């Protein structure tokens, strides 16, 4: 890898039901899934050694994404256990 990749931690909720109060859908309840609640750059990875991270306490679930800088190729993604 020529330049270090950025490591991002994405927190999300699996589902949430929202009561619609206005507009043409007023009175309906919509269930949304996989709602992103946080997106934080937590470090860089050179590809040379195993990656170890300390994750903050998150509400819900999280995934880690390893991506080249900018709008670029995603090199790896995994659920945080």
Jmol script that loads the backbone (N, CA, C; Angstrom):
load data "model"
ATOM      1  N   UNK A   1       0.859  -1.161   0.000  1.00  0.00           N
ATOM      2  CA  UNK A   1       0.000   0.000   0.000  1.00  0.00           C
ATOM      3  C   UNK A   1       0.909   1.228   0.000  1.00  0.00           C
ATOM      4  N   UNK A   2       0.695   2.151  -0.926  1.00  0.00           N
ATOM      5  CA  UNK A   2       1.574   3.309  -1.059  1.00  0.00           C
ATOM      6  C   UNK A   2       1.371   4.347   0.040  1.00  0.00           C
ATOM      7  N   UNK A   3       0.159   4.602   0.429  1.00  0.00           N
ATOM      8  CA  UNK A   3      -0.140   5.570   1.498  1.00  0.00           C
ATOM      9  C   UNK A   3      -1.049   4.893   2.511  1.00  0.00           C
ATOM     10  N   UNK A   4      -0.954   5.319   3.773  1.00  0.00           N
ATOM     11  CA  UNK A   4      -1.832   4.707   4.778  1.00  0.00           C
ATOM     12  C   UNK A   4      -3.309   4.894   4.426  1.00  0.00           C
ATOM     13  N   UNK A   5      -4.096   3.913   4.761  1.00  0.00           N
ATOM     14  CA  UNK A   5      -5.546   3.993   4.547  1.00  0.00           C
ATOM     15  C   UNK A   5      -6.195   4.545   5.811  1.00  0.00           C
ATOM     16  N   UNK A   6      -7.313   5.228   5.639  1.00  0.00           N
ATOM     17  CA  UNK A   6      -8.015   5.747   6.816  1.00  0.00           C
ATOM     18  C   UNK A   6      -8.923   4.661   7.379  1.00  0.00           C
ATOM     19  N   UNK A   7      -9.014   4.638   8.699  1.00  0.00           N
ATOM     20  CA  UNK A   7      -9.846   3.676   9.412  1.00  0.00           C
ATOM     21  C   UNK A   7     -11.003   4.456  10.020  1.00  0.00           C
ATOM     22  N   UNK A   8     -12.225   4.044   9.693  1.00  0.00           N
ATOM     23  CA  UNK A   8     -13.414   4.756  10.150  1.00  0.00           C
ATOM     24  C   UNK A   8     -14.301   3.819  10.964  1.00  0.00           C
ATOM     25  N   UNK A   9     -14.897   4.362  12.004  1.00  0.00           N
ATOM     26  CA  UNK A   9     -15.828   3.609  12.830  1.00  0.00           C
ATOM     27  C   UNK A   9     -17.218   4.195  12.611  1.00  0.00           C
ATOM     28  N   UNK A  10     -18.148   3.353  12.181  1.00  0.00           N
ATOM     29  CA  UNK A  10     -19.508   3.796  11.875  1.00  0.00           C
ATOM     30  C   UNK A  10     -20.473   3.127  12.851  1.00  0.00           C
ATOM     31  N   UNK A  11     -21.142   3.939  13.660  1.00  0.00           N
ATOM     32  CA  UNK A  11     -22.153   3.425  14.576  1.00  0.00           C
ATOM     33  C   UNK A  11     -23.519   3.456  13.910  1.00  0.00           C
ATOM     34  N   UNK A  12     -24.350   2.467  14.215  1.00  0.00           N
ATOM     35  CA  UNK A  12     -25.692   2.458  13.625  1.00  0.00           C
ATOM     36  C   UNK A  12     -26.682   1.744  14.532  1.00  0.00           C
ATOM     37  N   UNK A  13     -27.940   2.078  14.344  1.00  0.00           N
ATOM     38  CA  UNK A  13     -29.042   1.381  15.020  1.00  0.00           C
ATOM     39  C   UNK A  13     -29.673   0.452  14.008  1.00  0.00           C
ATOM     40  N   UNK A  14     -30.057  -0.718  14.462  1.00  0.00           N
ATOM     41  CA  UNK A  14     -30.647  -1.692  13.532  1.00  0.00           C
ATOM     42  C   UNK A  14     -31.997  -1.241  12.999  1.00  0.00           C
ATOM     43  N   UNK A  15     -32.824  -0.629  13.854  1.00  0.00           N
ATOM     44  CA  UNK A  15     -34.159  -0.217  13.413  1.00  0.00           C
ATOM     45  C   UNK A  15     -34.713   0.846  14.346  1.00  0.00           C
ATOM     46  N   UNK A  16     -35.597   1.680  13.792  1.00  0.00           N
ATOM     47  CA  UNK A  16     -36.319   2.667  14.597  1.00  0.00           C
ATOM     48  C   UNK A  16     -37.634   2.981  13.891  1.00  0.00           C
ATOM     49  N   UNK A  17     -38.686   3.074  14.666  1.00  0.00           N
ATOM     50  CA  UNK A  17     -39.995   3.416  14.116  1.00  0.00           C
ATOM     51  C   UNK A  17     -40.231   4.905  14.359  1.00  0.00           C
ATOM     52  N   UNK A  18     -40.665   5.621  13.323  1.00  0.00           N
ATOM     53  CA  UNK A  18     -40.903   7.060  13.400  1.00  0.00           C
ATOM     54  C   UNK A  18     -42.358   7.336  13.045  1.00  0.00           C
ATOM     55  N   UNK A  19     -43.025   8.065  13.919  1.00  0.00           N
ATOM     56  CA  UNK A  19     -44.404   8.488  13.655  1.00  0.00           C
ATOM     57  C   UNK A  19     -44.349   9.761  12.807  1.00  0.00           C
ATOM     58  N   UNK A  20     -44.992   9.748  11.661  1.00  0.00           N
ATOM     59  CA  UNK A  20     -45.012  10.906  10.768  1.00  0.00           C
ATOM     60  C   UNK A  20     -46.141  11.828  11.217  1.00  0.00           C
ATOM     61  N   UNK A  21     -45.809  13.102  11.470  1.00  0.00           N
ATOM     62  CA  UNK A  21     -46.814  14.021  12.013  1.00  0.00           C
ATOM     63  C   UNK A  21     -47.338  15.026  10.995  1.00  0.00           C
ATOM     64  N   UNK A  22     -46.644  15.192   9.866  1.00  0.00           N
ATOM     65  CA  UNK A  22     -47.084  16.187   8.883  1.00  0.00           C
ATOM     66  C   UNK A  22     -46.969  15.629   7.470  1.00  0.00           C
ATOM     67  N   UNK A  23     -47.580  16.326   6.532  1.00  0.00           N
ATOM     68  CA  UNK A  23     -47.466  15.957   5.127  1.00  0.00           C
ATOM     69  C   UNK A  23     -48.417  14.846   4.736  1.00  0.00           C
ATOM     70  N   UNK A  24     -48.234  14.344   3.531  1.00  0.00           N
ATOM     71  CA  UNK A  24     -49.157  13.339   2.988  1.00  0.00           C
ATOM     72  C   UNK A  24     -49.108  12.014   3.736  1.00  0.00           C
ATOM     73  N   UNK A  25     -48.043  11.769   4.493  1.00  0.00           N
ATOM     74  CA  UNK A  25     -47.930  10.533   5.273  1.00  0.00           C
ATOM     75  C   UNK A  25     -48.270  10.725   6.746  1.00  0.00           C
ATOM     76  N   UNK A  26     -48.864  11.873   7.089  1.00  0.00           N
ATOM     77  CA  UNK A  26     -49.219  12.154   8.487  1.00  0.00           C
ATOM     78  C   UNK A  26     -50.079  11.025   9.045  1.00  0.00           C
ATOM     79  N   UNK A  27     -49.765  10.625  10.269  1.00  0.00           N
ATOM     80  CA  UNK A  27     -50.514   9.566  10.924  1.00  0.00           C
ATOM     81  C   UNK A  27     -49.953   8.173  10.689  1.00  0.00           C
ATOM     82  N   UNK A  28     -49.011   8.049   9.773  1.00  0.00           N
ATOM     83  CA  UNK A  28     -48.396   6.746   9.503  1.00  0.00           C
ATOM     84  C   UNK A  28     -47.142   6.570  10.354  1.00  0.00           C
ATOM     85  N   UNK A  29     -46.768   5.337  10.553  1.00  0.00           N
ATOM     86  CA  UNK A  29     -45.510   5.015  11.230  1.00  0.00           C
ATOM     87  C   UNK A  29     -44.608   4.319  10.214  1.00  0.00           C
ATOM     88  N   UNK A  30     -43.381   4.795  10.102  1.00  0.00           N
ATOM     89  CA  UNK A  30     -42.420   4.225   9.161  1.00  0.00           C
ATOM     90  C   UNK A  30     -41.278   3.612   9.957  1.00  0.00           C
ATOM     91  N   UNK A  31     -40.883   2.399   9.596  1.00  0.00           N
ATOM     92  CA  UNK A  31     -39.743   1.767  10.265  1.00  0.00           C
ATOM     93  C   UNK A  31     -38.522   1.867   9.361  1.00  0.00           C
ATOM     94  N   UNK A  32     -37.479   2.526   9.870  1.00  0.00           N
ATOM     95  CA  UNK A  32     -36.220   2.665   9.150  1.00  0.00           C
ATOM     96  C   UNK A  32     -35.246   1.618   9.675  1.00  0.00           C
ATOM     97  N   UNK A  33     -34.324   1.173   8.817  1.00  0.00           N
ATOM     98  CA  UNK A  33     -33.358   0.146   9.215  1.00  0.00           C
ATOM     99  C   UNK A  33     -31.936   0.627   8.934  1.00  0.00           C
ATOM    100  N   UNK A  34     -31.003   0.116   9.748  1.00  0.00           N
ATOM    101  CA  UNK A  34     -29.573   0.424   9.595  1.00  0.00           C
ATOM    102  C   UNK A  34     -29.322   1.927   9.522  1.00  0.00           C
ATOM    103  N   UNK A  35     -29.703   2.615  10.576  1.00  0.00           N
ATOM    104  CA  UNK A  35     -29.633   4.069  10.655  1.00  0.00           C
ATOM    105  C   UNK A  35     -28.267   4.471  11.206  1.00  0.00           C
ATOM    106  N   UNK A  36     -27.487   5.179  10.409  1.00  0.00           N
ATOM    107  CA  UNK A  36     -26.164   5.620  10.852  1.00  0.00           C
ATOM    108  C   UNK A  36     -26.330   6.685  11.925  1.00  0.00           C
ATOM    109  N   UNK A  37     -25.682   6.475  13.078  1.00  0.00           N
ATOM    110  CA  UNK A  37     -25.775   7.408  14.203  1.00  0.00           C
ATOM    111  C   UNK A  37     -24.463   8.144  14.458  1.00  0.00           C
ATOM    112  N   UNK A  38     -23.357   7.619  13.941  1.00  0.00           N
ATOM    113  CA  UNK A  38     -22.063   8.299  14.077  1.00  0.00           C
ATOM    114  C   UNK A  38     -21.116   7.785  12.997  1.00  0.00           C
ATOM    115  N   UNK A  39     -20.180   8.642  12.608  1.00  0.00           N
ATOM    116  CA  UNK A  39     -19.176   8.261  11.611  1.00  0.00           C
ATOM    117  C   UNK A  39     -17.909   9.017  11.981  1.00  0.00           C
ATOM    118  N   UNK A  40     -16.896   8.279  12.401  1.00  0.00           N
ATOM    119  CA  UNK A  40     -15.702   8.914  12.944  1.00  0.00           C
ATOM    120  C   UNK A  40     -14.441   8.275  12.381  1.00  0.00           C
ATOM    121  N   UNK A  41     -13.506   9.114  11.988  1.00  0.00           N
ATOM    122  CA  UNK A  41     -12.193   8.611  11.580  1.00  0.00           C
ATOM    123  C   UNK A  41     -11.415   8.322  12.860  1.00  0.00           C
ATOM    124  N   UNK A  42     -10.960   7.078  13.016  1.00  0.00           N
ATOM    125  CA  UNK A  42     -10.314   6.687  14.273  1.00  0.00           C
ATOM    126  C   UNK A  42      -8.829   6.361  14.116  1.00  0.00           C
ATOM    127  N   UNK A  43      -8.305   6.441  12.904  1.00  0.00           N
ATOM    128  CA  UNK A  43      -6.887   6.168  12.736  1.00  0.00           C
ATOM    129  C   UNK A  43      -6.508   5.908  11.295  1.00  0.00           C
ATOM    130  N   UNK A  44      -5.271   5.443  11.133  1.00  0.00           N
ATOM    131  CA  UNK A  44      -4.739   5.079   9.824  1.00  0.00           C
ATOM    132  C   UNK A  44      -4.141   3.681   9.919  1.00  0.00           C
ATOM    133  N   UNK A  45      -4.031   3.026   8.773  1.00  0.00           N
ATOM    134  CA  UNK A  45      -3.449   1.696   8.732  1.00  0.00           C
ATOM    135  C   UNK A  45      -2.556   1.592   7.506  1.00  0.00           C
ATOM    136  N   UNK A  46      -1.336   1.113   7.710  1.00  0.00           N
ATOM    137  CA  UNK A  46      -0.360   1.009   6.626  1.00  0.00           C
ATOM    138  C   UNK A  46      -0.442  -0.317   5.886  1.00  0.00           C
ATOM    139  N   UNK A  47      -1.155  -1.279   6.462  1.00  0.00           N
ATOM    140  CA  UNK A  47      -1.244  -2.596   5.846  1.00  0.00           C
ATOM    141  C   UNK A  47      -0.114  -3.520   6.263  1.00  0.00           C
ATOM    142  N   UNK A  48       0.813  -3.040   7.087  1.00  0.00           N
ATOM    143  CA  UNK A  48       1.994  -3.818   7.459  1.00  0.00           C
ATOM    144  C   UNK A  48       1.805  -4.685   8.694  1.00  0.00           C
ATOM    145  N   UNK A  49       0.943  -4.280   9.606  1.00  0.00           N
ATOM    146  CA  UNK A  49       0.780  -5.011  10.868  1.00  0.00           C
ATOM    147  C   UNK A  49      -0.704  -5.176  11.167  1.00  0.00           C
ATOM    148  N   UNK A  50      -1.052  -6.127  12.020  1.00  0.00           N
ATOM    149  CA  UNK A  50      -2.463  -6.255  12.404  1.00  0.00           C
ATOM    150  C   UNK A  50      -2.980  -4.945  13.003  1.00  0.00           C
ATOM    151  N   UNK A  51      -4.225  -4.673  12.763  1.00  0.00           N
ATOM    152  CA  UNK A  51      -4.852  -3.441  13.245  1.00  0.00           C
ATOM    153  C   UNK A  51      -5.575  -3.720  14.555  1.00  0.00           C
ATOM    154  N   UNK A  52      -5.296  -2.916  15.557  1.00  0.00           N
ATOM    155  CA  UNK A  52      -5.968  -3.043  16.846  1.00  0.00           C
ATOM    156  C   UNK A  52      -6.524  -1.677  17.233  1.00  0.00           C
ATOM    157  N   UNK A  53      -7.803  -1.630  17.592  1.00  0.00           N
ATOM    158  CA  UNK A  53      -8.455  -0.364  17.940  1.00  0.00           C
ATOM    159  C   UNK A  53      -9.171  -0.484  19.264  1.00  0.00           C
ATOM    160  N   UNK A  54      -9.228   0.616  19.975  1.00  0.00           N
ATOM    161  CA  UNK A  54     -10.113   0.721  21.133  1.00  0.00           C
ATOM    162  C   UNK A  54     -11.324   1.500  20.647  1.00  0.00           C
ATOM    163  N   UNK A  55     -12.485   0.941  20.842  1.00  0.00           N
ATOM    164  CA  UNK A  55     -13.695   1.614  20.381  1.00  0.00           C
ATOM    165  C   UNK A  55     -14.417   2.246  21.558  1.00  0.00           C
ATOM    166  N   UNK A  56     -14.977   3.437  21.330  1.00  0.00           N
ATOM    167  CA  UNK A  56     -15.754   4.064  22.398  1.00  0.00           C
ATOM    168  C   UNK A  56     -17.042   3.277  22.630  1.00  0.00           C
ATOM    169  N   UNK A  57     -17.659   3.493  23.779  1.00  0.00           N
ATOM    170  CA  UNK A  57     -18.958   2.863  24.023  1.00  0.00           C
ATOM    171  C   UNK A  57     -19.960   3.447  23.040  1.00  0.00           C
ATOM    172  N   UNK A  58     -20.596   2.581  22.294  1.00  0.00           N
ATOM    173  CA  UNK A  58     -21.567   3.019  21.295  1.00  0.00           C
ATOM    174  C   UNK A  58     -22.937   2.482  21.655  1.00  0.00           C
ATOM    175  N   UNK A  59     -23.947   3.280  21.358  1.00  0.00           N
ATOM    176  CA  UNK A  59     -25.316   2.773  21.452  1.00  0.00           C
ATOM    177  C   UNK A  59     -25.583   2.038  20.157  1.00  0.00           C
ATOM    178  N   UNK A  60     -26.008   0.825  20.234  1.00  0.00           N
ATOM    179  CA  UNK A  60     -26.280   0.076  19.013  1.00  0.00           C
ATOM    180  C   UNK A  60     -25.062  -0.701  18.551  1.00  0.00           C
ATOM    181  N   UNK A  61     -24.942  -0.857  17.256  1.00  0.00           N
ATOM    182  CA  UNK A  61     -23.889  -1.669  16.654  1.00  0.00           C
ATOM    183  C   UNK A  61     -22.897  -0.772  15.923  1.00  0.00           C
ATOM    184  N   UNK A  62     -21.820  -1.392  15.427  1.00  0.00           N
ATOM    185  CA  UNK A  62     -20.816  -0.618  14.698  1.00  0.00           C
ATOM    186  C   UNK A  62     -20.117  -1.488  13.666  1.00  0.00           C
ATOM    187  N   UNK A  63     -19.576  -0.823  12.663  1.00  0.00           N
ATOM    188  CA  UNK A  63     -18.715  -1.464  11.673  1.00  0.00           C
ATOM    189  C   UNK A  63     -17.453  -0.619  11.547  1.00  0.00           C
ATOM    190  N   UNK A  64     -16.375  -1.252  11.142  1.00  0.00           N
ATOM    191  CA  UNK A  64     -15.142  -0.528  10.854  1.00  0.00           C
ATOM    192  C   UNK A  64     -14.917  -0.624   9.348  1.00  0.00           C
ATOM    193  N   UNK A  65     -14.528   0.503   8.751  1.00  0.00           N
ATOM    194  CA  UNK A  65     -14.283   0.572   7.306  1.00  0.00           C
ATOM    195  C   UNK A  65     -12.852   1.055   7.102  1.00  0.00           C
ATOM    196  N   UNK A  66     -12.084   0.335   6.295  1.00  0.00           N
ATOM    197  CA  UNK A  66     -10.730   0.743   5.934  1.00  0.00           C
ATOM    198  C   UNK A  66     -10.785   1.163   4.471  1.00  0.00           C
ATOM    199  N   UNK A  67     -10.410   2.431   4.212  1.00  0.00           N
ATOM    200  CA  UNK A  67     -10.604   3.001   2.877  1.00  0.00           C
ATOM    201  C   UNK A  67      -9.423   3.890   2.508  1.00  0.00           C
ATOM    202  N   UNK A  68      -9.068   3.889   1.240  1.00  0.00           N
ATOM    203  CA  UNK A  68      -8.047   4.826   0.759  1.00  0.00           C
ATOM    204  C   UNK A  68      -8.565   6.247   0.975  1.00  0.00           C
ATOM    205  N   UNK A  69      -7.665   7.226   1.031  1.00  0.00           N
ATOM    206  CA  UNK A  69      -8.049   8.625   1.236  1.00  0.00           C
ATOM    207  C   UNK A  69      -8.991   9.112   0.137  1.00  0.00           C
ATOM    208  N   UNK A  70      -9.882  10.012   0.517  1.00  0.00           N
ATOM    209  CA  UNK A  70     -10.802  10.622  -0.436  1.00  0.00           C
ATOM    210  C   UNK A  70     -11.936   9.683  -0.785  1.00  0.00           C
ATOM    211  N   UNK A  71     -12.706  10.054  -1.787  1.00  0.00           N
ATOM    212  CA  UNK A  71     -13.766   9.141  -2.238  1.00  0.00           C
ATOM    213  C   UNK A  71     -13.105   8.024  -3.050  1.00  0.00           C
ATOM    214  N   UNK A  72     -12.751   6.963  -2.371  1.00  0.00           N
ATOM    215  CA  UNK A  72     -11.918   5.950  -3.014  1.00  0.00           C
ATOM    216  C   UNK A  72     -12.321   4.544  -2.598  1.00  0.00           C
ATOM    217  N   UNK A  73     -11.512   3.620  -3.033  1.00  0.00           N
ATOM    218  CA  UNK A  73     -11.730   2.190  -2.825  1.00  0.00           C
ATOM    219  C   UNK A  73     -11.813   1.816  -1.342  1.00  0.00           C
ATOM    220  N   UNK A  74     -12.811   1.019  -1.006  1.00  0.00           N
ATOM    221  CA  UNK A  74     -12.905   0.438   0.336  1.00  0.00           C
ATOM    222  C   UNK A  74     -12.084  -0.846   0.318  1.00  0.00           C
ATOM    223  N   UNK A  75     -11.105  -0.912   1.209  1.00  0.00           N
ATOM    224  CA  UNK A  75     -10.194  -2.054   1.254  1.00  0.00           C
ATOM    225  C   UNK A  75     -10.720  -3.185   2.120  1.00  0.00           C
ATOM    226  N   UNK A  76     -11.459  -2.828   3.179  1.00  0.00           N
ATOM    227  CA  UNK A  76     -12.001  -3.844   4.086  1.00  0.00           C
ATOM    228  C   UNK A  76     -13.117  -3.230   4.908  1.00  0.00           C
ATOM    229  N   UNK A  77     -14.030  -4.075   5.353  1.00  0.00           N
ATOM    230  CA  UNK A  77     -15.103  -3.657   6.259  1.00  0.00           C
ATOM    231  C   UNK A  77     -15.480  -4.867   7.101  1.00  0.00           C
ATOM    232  N   UNK A  78     -15.786  -4.600   8.373  1.00  0.00           N
ATOM    233  CA  UNK A  78     -16.153  -5.704   9.264  1.00  0.00           C
ATOM    234  C   UNK A  78     -17.014  -5.186  10.401  1.00  0.00           C
ATOM    235  N   UNK A  79     -17.880  -6.057  10.900  1.00  0.00           N
ATOM    236  CA  UNK A  79     -18.686  -5.721  12.072  1.00  0.00           C
ATOM    237  C   UNK A  79     -17.788  -5.719  13.302  1.00  0.00           C
ATOM    238  N   UNK A  80     -18.045  -4.784  14.208  1.00  0.00           N
ATOM    239  CA  UNK A  80     -17.310  -4.711  15.468  1.00  0.00           C
ATOM    240  C   UNK A  80     -18.032  -5.588  16.468  1.00  0.00           C
ATOM    241  N   UNK A  81     -17.316  -6.494  17.081  1.00  0.00           N
ATOM    242  CA  UNK A  81     -17.911  -7.407  18.067  1.00  0.00           C
ATOM    243  C   UNK A  81     -17.680  -6.897  19.460  1.00  0.00           C
TER     244      UNK A  81
END
end "model"
wireframe off; spacefill off
backbone 0.3
color backbone group
